[in-house]
């Protein structure tokens, strides 16, 4: 026991010596906080960040579809992740995992993109309907068997269970317009056609709703290595003939058609975007599009070589530097779209994004298995904030991917399931779905690690449907907490409450043995002189509400 511990020990007698020591103890207790403050390195002290939110200035709606998911027939993304079959000992409803359904319902998934991805341009829907399913191969992802037991009916059942809308990607690469048109007739017609009767025989007499139609996937690469001019010719054909016949989608809920857009910032994708958007500007009544996709992964270098576990602060900072390039890409392609579509009728749809790391050791490289750390939570928040700031043009996004693949929400292993730090960010951001963007002014400061310099904090605000003001504060700094002070001109806040997500280390993860290592905790703030103040920890994502 050292001298301070002796002095602070509880006295056992009333002797003058002990009474003297007791007096000294009281003095030490008074000055100890000052001693700690003076001896704590400046880099570890919480720095004050002042935010100003003007509720009189509002922006675009943050479309709930920005929080969409992507489920491809890849690795264990579908089989074992979603589908276990009706005879499985794992609790399920018509073959679909109950635990996964409950978790996805909790984050209010707005839409799911399916069946791919590169898989979509080799997917032939007829092999996945009916009692007898064709067993094929999945050459894109590991060359494994594709049993087709999870097909159209199963996908639509899954969506119904989690309360999401369908984003169906049709096969432009190896399919035909007729095949895609018949698929949509099978899905959506209420008329007693042969395909409608086939759907009824497969278990669903009523027509399905299909909210979004993806016309191809990465047609400049795995989707067919097409030139922009050739893809444009296909886009016009598919847009014309692949129709939605659902009676309830002929007016207000029309299916939105999403064309293939850029996959990076290089000149070839700029040319691609120019070609498609210029054609849209002069398009005729017989074809249309409502969205242009963009794909951008946080990789760092190709092939993916950054580890998803066991990394240090240097790799933490490097990956976050790469991910912030999303701002440049969104700005670049929004500007091109603005030239040809100043009314912003066509949405920029970021339907593949997220972190792509080296495959986890011992796994099939074609299954794209990786862990998910607090770094990925920070990464997810930074990207969602970028989308929210561009909500007038970016109205839909789909993180890759939903379960067991890349930056997943959920990991499964047989009967076990674990929620990732990225999942918790989506859970915390639920109030931002369909909220109204409110601008925030602040000095972000800087966080430096080696030769990497990043904004230390990143903040968005929005007015929710519940009437509350919601703020999301991401503290990028791996070491230093931040004291947040929020000013609300003309508004007197009544209450503040929220949750925060942080972890002991930059590579902290949830595992099947320790599923709650990285999980949200309740955070409280203070109201004083009409301002809100609270502390956010290092490497954290915090979402809180202010009731005006």
Secondary structure, DSSP 8 states (H G I E B T S, - for coil): --HHHHHTS---S--HHHHHHHHHHHHHHHHHHHHHHHHS-GGGS-EEEEEEEEEEEEEEEE-GGGGEEE--SSTTSSBTTTB--TT-SS-EETTEEHHHHHHHHHTT--EEEES-SGGGGG--GGGGSSSS---EEETTTTTEEE---S-HHHHHHHHHHHT-EEEEEE--SSS-HHHHHHHHHHHH--S--HHHHHHHHTT--S-----EEEE-SSTTTTTT---HHHHHHHHHHHHHH-----GGGSSTT--EEEE---SSSSHHHHHHHHHHHHHHHT--TT---SEEEEEEEE-SSSS----SSS--HHHHHHHHHHHTHHHHHHHHHHHHHHHH-TT--SEEEEEEEEE-----TTS-GGG-----BHHHHHHHHHHHHHHHHTTTTEEEEEEE-SBSSSS-SEEEETTEEEE-HHHHHHHHGGGGTTEEEEEEEE---EEEETTEEEESEEEEEEE-TTS-EEEEEEE--SS--EEEEEE-TT----EEEEEEE--SSTT-B--SSSTTSS--EEEE-EEETTEEEEEE-SSEEEEEEEE-
